[in-house]
Amino acid sequence: MTTSTLMVTVALLAFSAYFLAKKRSRDVATVSGGLNTLHSRPAYYGSFAAILAAIPSFLLLILWQAIEPSTVESLVMAQVPQATIDAHQNIQLLYSQIIHIANGVLQTEDPSLLAAAGHYQHLEGIGQTLRFVAVAALSLVGVALGWRIVKPKLKARHYVEKCLQFFLMFCSTLAILTTLGIVLSVLFEAIRFFQIIPMTDFLFGTSWSPQIALRADQQGASGAFGAIPLFTGTLMISLIAMCIAAPIGLMSAIYLAEYASPRVRNIVKPILEILAGIPTVVYGFFAALTAAPFIRDIAHAMGLSGASSESALAAGVVMGVMIIPFVSSLSDDVITAVPQALRDGSLGLGATRSETIKSVVIPAALPGIVGGLLLAVSRAIGETMIVVMAAGLSANLTANPLDSVTTVTVQIVTLLVGDQEFDSPKTLAAFALGLTLFVVTLALNFVALRIVKKYREQYD
């Protein structure tokens, strides 16, 4: 029996335990003199029985899944002759071949491998049978126990709430540990990179060419890991994008929240938010086929002959259009949430609507607006597809927005494309870039929190 079928079986037994225990609690209450004689509501008795039927069984299933593969492997490999193991050298590869032979993927005439494959099938069959019997039996024991312990004095609600509290605590801990694991995995690989390439060369170098020579006499692949061109390209494109998205998004949010009629708002707001649902690759096509050639032609018409077909300006403009809904929607929600009493007080003192918006509404909503702008900046920094298609892959150190540039995220993708071994500076550079991006994002969050705290204290 497959794992999914076994999980469905346990779930059905848990539902059965819920309804049986709930019905029994009602029957007990009827005999005892009514529901008020029960410590908890019938649903809590059912929930507690379902927990007894499901949780231990799922834990046993997880433990079985963790232990069974290594146990089966050790038992199978113990039956393989030592000569066969010595001939293949790689034990893991040999075990994979045995599994493929057992599943009919590979064909062989080696009697030792055929015997091992048969032994593997035998152990798998026994393991699945024992797993089903053990898990189903434990679940049935939970059903019976949940039905038997239903009594008026049973504090079922306390037990259920304790289980839910433990589950929520487990989810919170898992989220924290996942974040910590991501940070540590990036940090350890970045440390390996900085042991090969000095940190000063990475942070302050002005040449980026992460190709490593395969031979001592090979030319043009010495490897240069100065990340300044990547940082400037990322900053330039993000700045252009925010110059487009911040004013347009904020002004549209102010209009929709303060000036537009309900009918106009109900029509314009969904249309504006459609931009958020367009895939980034579509924006990339638009930037590469329409925006970039248009900007190049305009630059040539103005006498700027150095304009490139792939430019930071094209990528930044299209990216700015893409993140307008992030700024607009979040800012609109925050402005709408400002208490009406603040507006009425300002208008009652003689201020105009525009003065009220400028001096009262916007400062009160500034923490949320800063949060929306921070989300937009993070979106701009992390965008890859538009940059690849509209700005190119050239790591140019330039302040001209009409030149081709690249960003940190694009280079991370480029360095990790294809079959790579994580022992060369070229591949490890991606982790150093990721760590730098993480630190920059953390700094942005810190600044935003300081701004939010400053203005929240004034309006709380």
N, C-alpha and C positions, 0 to 999 in steps of 0.2 A: 504494500500500500504506500502510495506516495505521501510526501510530507504535507502537501496541500490538502489531500483527502483526510489525513489524520487530524489536521487542524480544524477542518470543517466538522469532523466527528466530535471533537472536544467542544467546539462552539455549540453544537446541537445539544450535547449533554449539559452544558452550562445553562442554556436556555431552559431545558427540561427541569434542571435543579431550581431555577428561578421560579417557574410557575408552580412546581410541586411544593416548594417551601412557602410560597405566598399563599397557596390554597390551604396548606396545613395550618398556617398562622391564623387564617380566618376561621378555620374549624375550631382551633384551640380557643380563639376569642369567643366564639359562639357558646362553647361549653362553659367557659369561665365567666361569662356575663357581659360580653361586649368588647369592642375594640379598645375601650379605655383601660381594660385590664392588661393590655400588652405594653411592654416598655417602649417599643418602636412600632412604626407603621408596618403593615404587611410587606410593602415593597422593600423595606430594609432587610427583612428576613429572607426574601427571595434573592436580593442582591448578595447577601452574605453567603447563601448557599451556592450561588453562581460563582462567586470568588473561590470558594472551597473546591468546586468542581473544575475550574479552569486554570487558575494560577499555578498550583503545584504541577499539573499536567504539562502546561507550557514550559515551565522551568525544567522539568525532566526531559522534555523534547529538545530544548536548547542544549542541555548538558549532553544528551545522547548524540546530537548532531556534532558537537565539538569533540567528543571522545571517539566516536565510531570510526572516522576515516583513518586516524593514526593507528588504531587497534587493528583494523582490517589490513592495512598496509604491512604492519609488522608480522601478522600471521601469514599473509601471502608470501612475503619476501623470505620468511623462514623456510618455506617449502622449495624455494628456487635453489638449484645447485650453485655452489660457490664458483664453479667454472663458468656458468652462464653470467653471473654477476661480474666476474673479472673480465669477461669478453666485452661486456657493454660499458664497463667503467662507471658511467653515470647511472646511479641507482634510481633517481627520480625519473629519468627518461625511460629506463627499463620498466618501472612500475606503470608509467603512462602507456607504454606499449601493451602491457598485460591488460590494462583496462580497455584499451581500444580493441584488442583481440576478443575480450569477453563480450563487448558490445557489438561485435561484428563489423567494426570499422576497418580493421586490419586483418589480413590473412597471413598465416605462417605455417610452416611444417615442422618447426622446432618442437619436439615433444615436451621439453621442459616448460616452454612458454605456454603450450596448450594446457598442460597440467595446472600451471599456475592460474591461467585464465579460468579453468573449471573450478578450481578452489576458490577463486575470487567470487564467481557467481554463487557458489554454495554458501559462502560466508555472507554475501549480500542478502540472499534469501532468508537465511537464519536471522540476520540482523533486523530486517524489515519486519519479520514475524514477531520477534521479541520486542521490538520497539512498539509495535501496535498493541500487543498484549499488555505491556507495562504501562504505557500512557493511557490506554483505554481503561485498564483496571484501576489506575490511580484516579482517573476522572470519575468512574463509577463509585469508588469509595467516597469521593468528595460529595457526590450526589446523595448517597445514603447518609453520610454524616450531616450534611446540611439539612436533610429532612428530619433526622432524628433529634437534633439539638434544638428544634423549634420549641421554645417554652416562653411563657409570659414574662419571666424575669430575665431572659437573654437580652443583653444590651447590644442588639444587632446594629443599631444606628451608630454607636460608638466604634464598633469594629469596622464597619463599612467606611466611615469617615477617616479612620486611621489608615486603612488601606489606600483610600484616595489621596490622603496627605502624603503617604509614602511614595505613591506613584508620581505625584506632582514633584516631589523632592527629587525623585530619580530622574525625571525628565529635565529638571533644572540642572542637576549635576551633569547629566549627559551632554547638555548643550555647552556647559562650561568646559568640560573635558574635551569636547570636539573642537571648540575654539582654541583651547590650549594645545591640542595635538597639531592643529593646522599651523599655529605660530611656531611651535618647536620644530616641526618638520621642515618648514622654510628656513628657520634660524640655523639649524644644524648644517643644512646644505650650503647656506650662505657662508657659514664659518669655514667650511671646506674650500669654498671659492676664494675667500680672503686669505687663506693660508697659501694659495698659489699666486694670486694677484693682490698686490698691496691695496688696502682700502683707499689710500690717498689717490692712487692711479685711477681707481674706479670712480670715485666721487668727483675728482677734479680734472680728470683727463678729458681732452677735447677731441679725441679720435676714437671712433667706434667701428671696429672691424673684427668680429669675434671668430674669425677663421684661424684654425691652428694647422700648422704645417704637419703633414704626415711623414715627411722625410726630412733629413737634415739639409739636403740640397734644394728643397722646394722653396720657391720665391713667392712673395706676395701673400703669404699666409702666416705671418709671424704672430698675429693676434694682438689687437688693440682693444682695450676694454674701458676706455674713457666714456662715461655715461652722460657727460654734460650735453652733447647733442640730443640725446633722448629726453633729458629733462626739459631742455628748452623747447623741443618740438611738442612735448606734452603740454607744457605751460602755454605755449602760443595757441595751439588748437583749442585748449580748454578756455582760454581767455576770450578768443574770438566767439566761441560758442556761448559763453555767458554774456558777452556783450549783445548777442542777439536774443537769448532766451530770457535774461533777467528783466530788462525793461518791458519787452512785449508781454511776457507772462504775467508780470506784476500789474501792468496797466490793464490788461484784459481782465485780471482777477478783480481789480478795483471797479472796473465798469460793470462787470457781471454782478458783483456783490452790492454795489451802492447806487448805480444809475439805471441799470437795465430793468425793464418791466418783467414780471414773471413769465410772460409768453416768450419774450426775446431770450431770457435766460434759459428757459427749458429747451429752446431750439439751438442756441449758439453753444452752450456748454457741452452737450454731447458731441456736436460736430468738432469742437476743438479737441475733445479728448480722443477722437478717432485717431489723431496723430500718434497717440501713445500705443495704439494697437498695430501700427504698421511695422513689419519686420525690419530690422536694421539693414539686412541685405538689400531691401528695396530702396532704402535711403542711400545705400552705397551705390547702387546702379544709377539712381538719380544724380548723385554727386559726380560720378565718373562720366556719365553720358551727357548730362545737361549743364549742371552747375559749373564744373571745372572748365569745359570748353567755352562757356559763356564768359566766365571771369577772364580767361586767357584772351579772348577776342576783345573784351573791353579794355584790358591792359594794353594790348597791341594798338588799339585805336587811340589810346592816350599817349602812345609813344614809349611805353614800357616794354621794350623788346625782350627783356630777360624773363618774362612771365612763363612759368612752366605749365604743361598740361596737367600735372598733378601738383597741387598747391595746398598749403596749410589753410589759406583763406577759403577755398572751396569746401574742404572737410569741416572747418569750423562753422561756416554758415549753415551747411546742411545739418550738422550736429546740433547747432543752436535751435533750428526749426524742430528737430526731433525731441528736444527736452523742454520745449515750451509747455506742453501739457503738465509736466511734473511741477514746474513753478506755478503755473496758472491754477491748477486744481487744488494743490495744497494751500496756496495763498488765499484762494477763494474760500476754502473751508475755514481757514483761520480768521479771515476778516469777518465772515458771516457769524462766527462764534463770539465776536466781541459783544459784550452786553449792550442792549439797546439803551440802557440808562445812561451810558457814557455819551452816546450820540445825543440823546434828548437833553442832557445837561449842557452840552456844548452849544446846541442850537438855542436852548433857552437863554443862554448868556449873550446871544446876539451873533454868534459865529455863523458863517455861511457853511453850506454843505462841503465845499472844497476845503475850507479851513478846518472843519471838523475832521475830515478824512486825513488831512496832512498832520494836524497837531494832536489828534486824539486816537483815531482808529488805527492808523499805521503804527504809532509807537506801542499801542496796546497789543497789536497783533505781531509785533516784530519778532518775538521768539519763534513763533510758528513760521513766519516768512523766512527767517534765517535757516530754520530746519529744512524748508523746501529748497532754498538755494544750495544748502549743503548737499542735499540729495541730488540736485542737478549737477553740481560740481563732481560728485562721485560718479555719476552716470557718464559725464563727459570724460573723466580721466580713464574710466574703465572701458570705453568704447573701442572696438577693434576693427570691425568690418568696414565702417565708413572711412577710417584712416587708411586701411589697406587699399581700398579701391579709389580713393580720391586724393590722398596725400603721398602714397608710395611707400617705399621701404628704405629710402636713402637717409642715412643718418647725417644730415647736414647741419652744421652749426651756423645758423643764420638768424637774423632778425627780420628778414624780408618775408612777409606772409605769402608772397607769390612764388616762393621757392618750394621745392619738394622737401618734406620732412617726414619723420617717423616718431612714434611714441613708445613709451615703455611697454605697454600691453602688446603692441604689435610685435616688438622684438621678443617678448616672452613666448608668444605663439610661434614665431619664426624659429627660435632656438630649439623648441621642443617638437617640431614637426618631423615625422619620420622615425626610423629606428635609431635611438640614441643610447649611448652608454653614459651613465651618470658618474663619470670619473674624469671628465675633461673640463677645462675652464669654459669651453664654449657652452656646454650644457648647464654647468653650475652657475653660469652668469644669469640664467633665468631666475634662479632662486634669489640671487643678490638683488636683481631688479624687483622681484616680488616683495622682498623685505623692505626695500627702500620705499616702494609704493605703500606698503602697510604703515610705515612710520609717518609718511606724509599724510595719509588719511587719518591717522590717530591725532596728528597735530591739528588738522582741520576740525576734527570733532572737539578737541580741547578748546580751540578758539571759539567755536560756535557755542559750546556750553557756557563759556565765560560771558559771551554776549547775552545769551538767553537769561542767565542768572542775574546779570546787571539790570536788565529791563523788567524782569519778572518781579524783582524786589520793589520796583517803583510802582507797579500796577496791581500788586496783590492786596 
